Amino acid sequence: MSEDKRPGWLLRRMFGKKEEAWPPEPVPVQPPDPKSESKSEPKPEPKPEPKPETPIEPASPPIASPASASEGQPDFATGADDISAIPLPPSEPAPADPDKNTIPDEIEGADLQPIAGADERPPAGTAGDDPARGAEKADTTTVAFAPKPAPVPAPTPEPVSEAEPASEKRGWWSRLTGGMKRTSSALSERVTGLFTKRKLDADTLEELEDALIQADFGIDTAMRISEAVGKGRYEKGISPDDVRAILAAEVERALTPVAIPLTIDTTKKPFVILMIGVNGAGKTTTIGKLALKLKGEGHSLMLAAGDTFRAAAIEQLKVWGTRTGVPVVAGAQGADAAGLAFEAFQRARTEGTDVLLIDTAGRLQNKTGLMAELEKILRVIRKIDAEAPHAVLLVLDATVGQNALSQVELFSKAANVTGLVMTKLDGTARGGILVALAAKFGLPVHFIGVGEGVEDLEPFAARDFARAIAGLDKD
């Protein structure tokens, strides 16, 4: 038998057992010692006991294995040569070469950039601190990788110096048209829709009246404006711009008689101004703005915190006093408002103050008890000066619409209102209420407000208001 065909050759090749020399070398046999043979006698071997004979059964024929089970498998007994189908054991991975550059798995595939100068070959004998290792690495190219640098943030713009000039504030006309935008836009859209490519007839004029009434111009004013638009123009075309011009002219004509500025009589010291109105109309804020304007005109002032029902109103007036540099006479919350007004009047007279502004608590015009308290304040003030207060200004909120008519009527009966201040015109699309008030009561309109800023309270000018509400430019 050849050396490759000896028994067990295939298993040894598969499992890597060390092959022994074949055939095995004979072990040398030493000759027996005659002396030892003579001394020891051979022991008789025990005779084996006879075993019972068992009948021999005929051998069964060999069972042929299926062809599929024997095909492609080696015959270990006969040492067949077909071993291609036998899987070999997995080979162990080759040891890593320590001198070979490899990239770790955690950075493989990452967005890396080579470091500048890293692709240059180092001179022989200079790799690390080992000269011998440096000699071995002299011909090896080393590439180092570094993470991609983070983007550099954009520089923050330098803050503008306070010395730089600020942008100019908007003028009064710009603030007025901006504040009246809601009213003028609503009217302009209706007028454009009614009079664009359409002849003037009764239906068109009726729709124009409805638009004016919705803007709180009042029925009488709406009818008068409609008649002016239709005069001599029936069955004729009229442009929306012509209608706006007629609207502005009629509004100006209605408001001109009431556009009267507030005049301070310097012969009366102090000139007492009593501010009244319902809750939330803006009395306290209006007092602060008015104080700033009057002080700018050269008048000395004093403020009286007569709204003793709200602690916030007292503090708010104190803030305005600090802001304007005007002294404030204030008491505790719940104090008698009439007594505080009396004290402030005496102090202002003693100090020779030009103007005394008295704040009062907000009250609804239909509450008889609160209106009676207002009458008490008037009686106490008149004990010092029978002509005081010299001005009673009713502050109206433009957003209340037609309810302003009721306020003017009832407050005039209780406190003899001498003038109006219309606020919050920028918060409504019904700015026409001022026209209705002028037509019904004829009370002077001293100031209008179109915002919360100090500069947003200005003396009333009929022409500017009329053109702003009609959506026309200032002429």
C-alpha positions as CSV (number, residue, x, y, z in Angstrom):
1,M,0.0,0.0,0.0
2,S,1.4,3.4,-0.9
3,E,2.1,6.0,1.7
4,D,-0.9,8.1,0.6
5,K,-3.3,5.2,0.8
6,R,-2.6,3.9,4.3
7,P,-5.6,3.6,6.7
8,G,-6.8,6.9,8.2
9,W,-4.9,9.1,5.6
10,L,-8.0,11.1,4.8
11,L,-8.9,11.9,8.4
12,R,-5.4,12.9,9.2
13,R,-5.4,15.3,6.2
14,M,-8.8,16.8,7.2
15,F,-8.0,17.4,10.9
16,G,-4.4,18.1,10.6
17,K,-3.1,15.2,12.7
18,K,0.6,14.5,12.5
19,E,1.3,11.6,10.2
20,E,3.4,8.8,11.5
21,A,6.0,6.9,9.5
22,W,4.6,3.9,7.7
23,P,5.1,1.1,8.0
24,P,6.2,1.4,11.6
25,E,9.8,0.5,12.4
26,P,10.2,-3.0,14.0
27,V,11.1,-3.0,17.6
28,P,14.3,-5.1,18.3
29,V,13.7,-8.3,20.3
30,Q,16.4,-9.2,22.8
31,P,17.2,-12.9,23.2
32,P,16.0,-14.5,26.4
33,D,18.4,-14.9,29.3
34,P,19.0,-18.7,30.0
35,K,19.5,-18.1,33.7
36,S,16.2,-16.5,34.1
37,E,14.5,-19.3,32.2
38,S,16.0,-21.9,34.4
39,K,14.9,-20.3,37.6
40,S,11.3,-19.6,36.6
41,E,9.1,-22.5,35.7
42,P,6.4,-22.0,33.2
43,K,2.9,-21.8,34.7
44,P,0.3,-24.0,33.2
45,E,-2.3,-22.1,31.2
46,P,-5.9,-22.6,32.3
47,K,-8.0,-24.6,30.0
48,P,-11.0,-22.7,28.5
49,E,-14.4,-23.9,29.4
50,P,-16.4,-25.3,26.5
51,K,-19.2,-22.9,25.3
52,P,-22.5,-24.2,24.3
53,E,-23.0,-24.4,20.6
54,T,-25.5,-22.1,19.1
55,P,-27.1,-22.7,15.8
56,I,-25.8,-20.7,13.0
57,E,-28.4,-18.8,11.1
58,P,-27.9,-18.1,7.4
59,A,-26.6,-14.7,6.7
60,S,-29.1,-12.2,5.3
61,P,-28.3,-10.7,1.9
62,P,-26.7,-7.2,2.1
63,I,-29.0,-4.2,1.8
64,A,-28.1,-2.0,-1.1
65,S,-27.9,1.7,-0.1
66,P,-29.7,4.2,-2.3
67,A,-27.7,5.7,-5.1
68,S,-28.4,9.2,-3.9
69,A,-26.9,8.4,-0.5
70,S,-23.6,7.0,-2.0
71,E,-23.2,9.4,-4.9
72,G,-20.6,12.1,-4.4
73,Q,-19.4,10.7,-1.1
74,P,-15.9,9.2,-0.5
75,D,-15.4,5.6,0.3
76,F,-13.3,5.7,3.5
77,A,-13.0,1.9,3.5
78,T,-11.5,1.7,0.0
79,G,-9.8,5.1,0.0
80,A,-11.6,6.5,-3.0
81,D,-10.0,9.5,-4.7
82,D,-13.2,11.7,-5.1
83,I,-12.9,14.1,-2.2
84,S,-14.0,17.3,-4.0
85,A,-17.4,17.2,-2.2
86,I,-16.0,17.1,1.3
87,P,-16.0,20.5,2.9
88,L,-12.6,21.5,4.3
89,P,-12.3,23.0,7.8
90,P,-12.3,26.9,7.8
91,S,-8.8,28.2,7.6
92,E,-7.6,30.6,10.3
93,P,-7.2,34.2,9.2
94,A,-3.7,35.2,8.5
95,P,-2.1,37.3,11.2
96,A,-2.3,41.0,10.5
97,D,0.9,42.6,9.3
98,P,1.8,45.2,11.9
99,D,3.7,47.2,9.3
100,K,0.7,47.5,7.0
101,N,-1.4,50.7,7.2
102,T,-5.1,50.0,7.8
103,I,-8.1,52.2,8.3
104,P,-10.2,51.5,11.4
105,D,-13.8,50.5,10.8
106,E,-15.3,53.4,12.7
107,I,-13.8,55.9,10.3
108,E,-14.0,53.9,7.1
109,G,-16.3,55.6,4.7
110,A,-16.5,58.8,6.7
111,D,-16.0,62.2,5.1
112,L,-12.3,62.5,5.7
113,Q,-9.7,64.8,4.3
114,P,-6.0,64.2,4.2
115,I,-3.9,66.5,6.4
116,A,-1.7,68.8,4.5
117,G,1.8,67.4,4.1
118,A,0.8,63.9,5.4
119,D,1.4,62.3,1.9
120,E,5.0,63.2,1.9
121,R,7.5,60.4,2.4
122,P,9.4,60.7,5.6
123,P,13.2,60.4,5.3
124,A,14.8,57.1,6.1
125,G,15.7,56.6,9.7
126,T,13.4,59.2,11.1
127,A,10.1,57.3,11.7
128,G,9.5,57.7,15.4
129,D,12.3,57.3,18.0
130,D,13.6,54.0,16.7
131,P,16.3,54.4,13.9
132,A,16.0,50.8,12.9
133,R,12.3,51.0,12.5
134,G,12.8,54.2,10.6
135,A,15.0,52.4,8.2
136,E,12.4,49.8,7.7
137,K,9.7,52.4,7.1
138,A,11.7,54.6,4.8
139,D,9.9,53.4,1.7
140,T,6.4,53.3,3.2
141,T,3.9,56.1,2.4
142,T,1.9,57.2,5.4
143,V,-1.5,58.9,4.9
144,A,-3.2,60.4,8.0
145,F,-6.8,61.3,8.1
146,A,-8.6,64.0,10.1
147,P,-12.3,64.8,10.4
148,K,-13.7,67.4,8.1
149,P,-13.4,70.8,9.8
150,A,-16.7,72.4,11.1
151,P,-18.0,75.4,9.0
152,V,-16.9,78.7,10.3
153,P,-20.0,80.7,11.6
154,A,-20.8,84.0,9.8
155,P,-19.5,87.0,11.7
156,T,-22.0,88.7,13.9
157,P,-22.9,92.2,12.7
158,E,-21.6,94.9,14.9
159,P,-24.3,96.7,16.9
160,V,-25.4,100.1,15.6
161,S,-23.9,102.8,17.7
162,E,-26.3,105.0,19.6
163,A,-24.6,108.0,18.2
164,E,-26.0,107.2,14.7
165,P,-29.0,109.2,13.8
166,A,-32.3,107.4,14.3
167,S,-34.9,107.2,11.5
168,E,-37.3,110.1,11.3
169,K,-40.6,109.6,13.0
170,R,-43.8,109.5,10.9
171,G,-45.6,112.7,10.5
172,W,-49.1,113.3,11.8
173,W,-50.7,112.8,8.4
174,S,-49.0,109.4,8.0
175,R,-50.1,108.3,11.4
176,L,-53.7,109.6,10.8
177,T,-54.1,107.8,7.5
178,G,-52.6,104.7,9.0
179,G,-55.0,104.9,11.9
180,M,-58.0,105.5,9.7
181,K,-57.0,102.7,7.3
182,R,-59.7,100.3,8.4
183,T,-62.5,102.9,7.9
184,S,-61.2,104.3,4.7
185,S,-60.5,100.9,3.2
186,A,-64.0,99.6,3.9
187,L,-65.6,102.7,2.4
188,S,-63.2,102.7,-0.6
189,E,-64.0,99.1,-1.5
190,R,-67.7,99.7,-1.4
191,V,-67.5,102.9,-3.5
192,T,-65.3,101.2,-6.1
193,G,-67.6,98.3,-6.4
194,L,-70.7,100.6,-6.7
195,F,-69.5,103.1,-9.2
196,T,-67.1,101.2,-11.5
197,K,-68.7,101.0,-15.0
198,R,-72.1,101.6,-13.7
199,K,-74.6,104.4,-14.2
200,L,-75.9,106.4,-11.3
201,D,-79.5,105.4,-10.3
202,A,-81.6,105.2,-7.2
203,D,-80.4,101.7,-6.3
204,T,-76.8,102.8,-6.4
205,L,-77.5,105.7,-4.1
206,E,-79.3,103.5,-1.7
207,E,-76.4,101.1,-1.5
208,L,-74.1,104.1,-0.9
209,E,-76.3,105.1,2.0
210,D,-76.1,101.6,3.5
211,A,-72.3,101.7,3.3
212,L,-72.2,105.1,5.1
213,I,-74.6,104.0,7.8
214,Q,-72.5,100.9,8.4
215,A,-69.5,103.2,9.0
216,D,-71.5,105.0,11.7
217,F,-71.9,108.2,9.7
218,G,-75.5,108.3,10.9
219,I,-78.7,108.3,8.9
220,D,-79.0,112.0,8.4
221,T,-75.3,112.4,7.3
222,A,-75.6,109.4,5.0
223,M,-78.7,110.8,3.3
224,R,-77.1,114.2,2.8
225,I,-74.0,112.7,1.2
226,S,-76.1,110.5,-1.1
227,E,-78.1,113.5,-2.2
228,A,-74.9,115.4,-2.9
229,V,-73.5,112.6,-5.0
230,G,-76.7,112.2,-7.1
231,K,-77.4,115.9,-7.6
232,G,-77.5,116.4,-11.4
233,R,-75.9,113.0,-12.2
234,Y,-78.8,110.6,-12.6
235,E,-78.4,108.1,-15.4
236,K,-74.8,109.3,-15.9
237,G,-71.6,107.7,-15.1
238,I,-69.5,108.8,-12.2
239,S,-66.0,107.6,-11.2
240,P,-65.1,106.3,-7.8
241,D,-62.6,109.1,-7.3
242,D,-65.4,111.7,-7.9
243,V,-67.5,109.9,-5.2
244,R,-64.6,110.0,-2.8
245,A,-64.1,113.7,-3.4
246,I,-67.8,114.4,-2.7
247,L,-67.6,112.3,0.4
248,A,-64.5,114.2,1.7
249,A,-66.2,117.6,1.0
250,E,-69.4,116.7,2.9
251,V,-67.5,115.3,5.9
252,E,-65.3,118.4,6.1
253,R,-68.4,120.6,5.9
254,A,-70.0,118.7,8.8
255,L,-66.9,118.7,11.0
256,T,-65.5,122.2,10.5
257,P,-67.8,123.9,13.0
258,V,-66.7,121.5,15.8
259,A,-62.9,121.4,15.1
260,I,-62.1,123.8,17.9
261,P,-58.8,123.5,19.8
262,L,-58.6,123.5,23.5
263,T,-57.7,127.0,24.8
264,I,-56.1,127.5,28.2
265,D,-57.3,130.7,29.9
266,T,-54.2,131.8,31.8
267,T,-56.1,134.3,33.8
268,K,-57.6,131.4,35.8
269,K,-55.1,129.7,38.0
270,P,-55.4,126.9,38.0
271,F,-57.3,126.2,34.9
272,V,-59.2,123.1,36.0
273,I,-59.9,120.3,33.4
274,L,-62.1,117.4,34.6
275,M,-61.7,114.2,32.5
276,I,-64.7,111.9,32.5
277,G,-65.9,108.8,30.6
278,V,-66.9,105.2,30.8
279,N,-64.6,102.3,31.8
280,G,-61.8,101.6,29.3
281,A,-62.2,104.7,27.2
282,G,-58.6,105.7,27.9
283,K,-59.0,108.6,30.3
284,T,-55.8,108.1,32.3
285,T,-53.7,107.6,29.3
286,T,-55.2,110.7,27.6
287,I,-54.4,112.7,30.7
288,G,-50.8,111.7,30.5
289,K,-50.5,112.6,26.8
290,L,-52.3,115.9,27.3
291,A,-50.1,116.8,30.2
292,L,-47.0,116.2,28.0
293,K,-48.4,118.5,25.3
294,L,-49.5,121.3,27.6
295,K,-46.1,121.2,29.4
296,G,-44.5,121.5,26.0
297,E,-46.5,124.6,25.4
298,G,-44.9,126.1,28.5
299,H,-47.7,125.5,31.1
300,S,-47.1,124.3,34.6
301,L,-49.3,121.4,35.6
302,M,-50.5,119.2,38.4
303,L,-52.3,115.9,38.2
304,A,-55.0,114.6,40.6
305,A,-55.6,110.8,40.8
306,G,-59.3,110.9,41.3
307,D,-59.9,107.3,40.1
308,T,-59.7,105.9,43.6
309,F,-61.5,102.7,42.7
310,R,-58.6,101.2,40.8
311,A,-55.2,101.0,42.3
312,A,-53.7,100.5,38.9
313,A,-55.1,103.8,37.8
314,I,-53.4,105.6,40.6
315,E,-50.1,103.9,39.8
316,Q,-50.5,104.6,36.1
317,L,-51.0,108.3,36.7
318,K,-47.9,108.4,39.0
319,V,-45.9,106.9,36.2
320,W,-47.1,109.6,33.8
321,G,-46.2,112.2,36.4
322,T,-42.7,110.8,36.7
323,R,-42.4,110.7,32.9
324,T,-43.5,114.2,32.4
325,G,-42.0,115.7,35.5
326,V,-45.4,116.8,36.8
327,P,-46.5,116.5,40.5
328,V,-49.3,114.0,41.3
329,V,-51.8,114.3,44.1
330,A,-52.9,110.8,45.1
331,G,-54.7,109.1,47.9
332,A,-55.2,105.5,49.0
333,Q,-57.4,103.2,47.1
334,G,-61.1,103.7,48.0
335,A,-60.5,107.3,49.2
336,D,-63.2,109.9,48.7
337,A,-62.7,111.2,45.1
338,A,-64.5,114.5,45.8
339,G,-62.3,115.2,48.8
340,L,-59.1,114.4,46.8
341,A,-60.2,116.8,44.0
342,F,-60.8,119.5,46.6
343,E,-57.3,119.0,48.1
344,A,-55.6,119.0,44.7
345,F,-57.5,122.2,43.7
346,Q,-56.3,124.0,46.9
347,R,-52.7,122.9,46.5
348,A,-52.6,124.0,42.8
349,R,-54.0,127.4,43.7
350,T,-51.5,127.8,46.5
351,E,-48.5,126.9,44.2
352,G,-49.8,129.0,41.3
353,T,-50.1,126.1,38.9
354,D,-51.4,126.9,35.4
355,V,-53.4,123.7,34.7
356,L,-54.9,121.1,37.0
357,L,-56.0,117.8,35.4
358,I,-58.4,115.7,37.4
359,D,-58.8,112.0,36.6
360,T,-62.1,110.3,37.6
361,A,-63.3,106.7,37.8
362,G,-64.9,105.2,34.8
363,R,-68.7,104.9,35.1
364,L,-71.4,103.8,32.8
365,Q,-73.8,106.5,31.7
366,N,-76.9,104.6,32.8
367,K,-75.7,104.1,36.4
368,T,-77.5,106.8,38.4
369,G,-75.5,106.2,41.6
370,L,-72.1,106.7,39.9
371,M,-73.4,109.7,37.9
372,A,-74.5,111.2,41.2
373,E,-71.0,110.8,42.6
374,L,-69.7,112.7,39.6
375,E,-72.1,115.5,40.4
376,K,-70.7,115.6,44.0
377,I,-67.2,116.2,42.6
378,L,-68.5,119.2,40.7
379,R,-70.2,120.7,43.7
380,V,-67.0,120.4,45.9
381,I,-64.8,122.0,43.2
382,R,-67.3,124.9,42.8
383,K,-67.0,125.7,46.5
384,I,-63.5,127.0,45.7
385,D,-64.3,128.5,42.3
386,A,-67.9,128.8,41.0
387,E,-66.7,128.7,37.4
388,A,-64.7,125.5,37.9
389,P,-64.2,123.2,36.3
390,H,-63.3,125.3,33.4
391,A,-63.4,122.4,30.9
392,V,-65.1,119.1,31.2
393,L,-63.7,116.7,28.5
394,L,-65.6,113.5,27.7
395,V,-63.2,110.8,26.4
396,L,-65.0,108.6,23.9
397,D,-63.9,105.2,22.5
398,A,-64.5,105.1,18.8
399,T,-65.0,101.4,18.8
400,V,-68.3,101.6,20.7
401,G,-70.0,103.1,17.6
402,Q,-73.5,104.4,18.1
403,N,-73.3,103.9,21.8
404,A,-71.2,107.1,21.9
405,L,-74.3,109.1,21.1
406,S,-75.9,107.8,24.4
407,Q,-72.8,108.6,26.4
408,V,-72.6,112.2,25.2
409,E,-76.2,112.7,25.9
410,L,-76.2,111.4,29.5
411,F,-72.8,112.7,30.6
412,S,-73.7,116.2,29.3
413,K,-76.8,116.2,31.5
414,A,-74.7,115.2,34.6
415,A,-71.5,117.1,34.1
416,N,-72.1,119.8,31.5
417,V,-69.6,118.4,28.9
418,T,-67.7,121.2,27.1
419,G,-65.6,119.2,24.6
420,L,-64.8,115.7,23.2
421,V,-61.7,113.6,22.9
422,M,-62.1,110.7,20.5
423,T,-59.7,107.8,21.0
424,K,-58.9,104.5,19.4
425,L,-59.9,105.5,15.8
426,D,-57.2,103.1,14.7
427,G,-59.1,100.1,16.1
428,T,-62.4,100.4,14.2
429,A,-63.9,100.5,10.7
430,R,-66.6,102.9,11.9
431,G,-64.8,106.1,12.3
432,G,-67.8,108.0,10.9
433,I,-69.2,108.2,14.4
434,L,-67.4,111.5,14.8
435,V,-69.5,112.9,12.0
436,A,-72.7,111.7,13.6
437,L,-71.8,113.3,16.9
438,A,-71.0,116.6,15.3
439,A,-74.3,116.6,13.4
440,K,-76.3,115.8,16.5
441,F,-74.6,117.7,19.4
442,G,-72.3,120.2,17.9
443,L,-69.8,119.8,20.8
444,P,-66.2,120.9,20.1
445,V,-63.8,118.0,19.2
446,H,-60.5,119.0,20.7
447,F,-58.3,115.9,20.2
448,I,-58.4,112.6,18.4
449,G,-56.2,109.6,19.0
450,V,-55.0,107.0,16.5
451,G,-52.6,105.0,18.5
452,E,-51.0,104.3,21.9
453,G,-47.9,106.5,21.4
454,V,-47.6,110.0,22.9
455,E,-47.5,111.5,19.5
456,D,-50.7,109.7,18.4
457,L,-52.9,112.3,20.2
458,E,-53.3,115.5,18.2
459,P,-55.6,118.4,17.9
460,F,-58.5,117.7,15.6
461,A,-58.4,119.1,12.0
462,A,-61.6,118.6,10.0
463,R,-60.0,118.7,6.5
464,D,-57.3,116.2,7.3
465,F,-59.8,113.9,9.0
466,A,-62.2,114.1,6.0
467,R,-59.6,113.3,3.4
468,A,-58.2,110.5,5.5
469,I,-61.6,108.8,5.9
470,A,-62.4,109.2,2.2
471,G,-59.0,107.6,1.3
472,L,-57.6,110.6,-0.5
473,D,-54.1,112.1,-0.3
474,K,-53.4,115.3,1.5
475,D,-53.7,118.3,-0.8
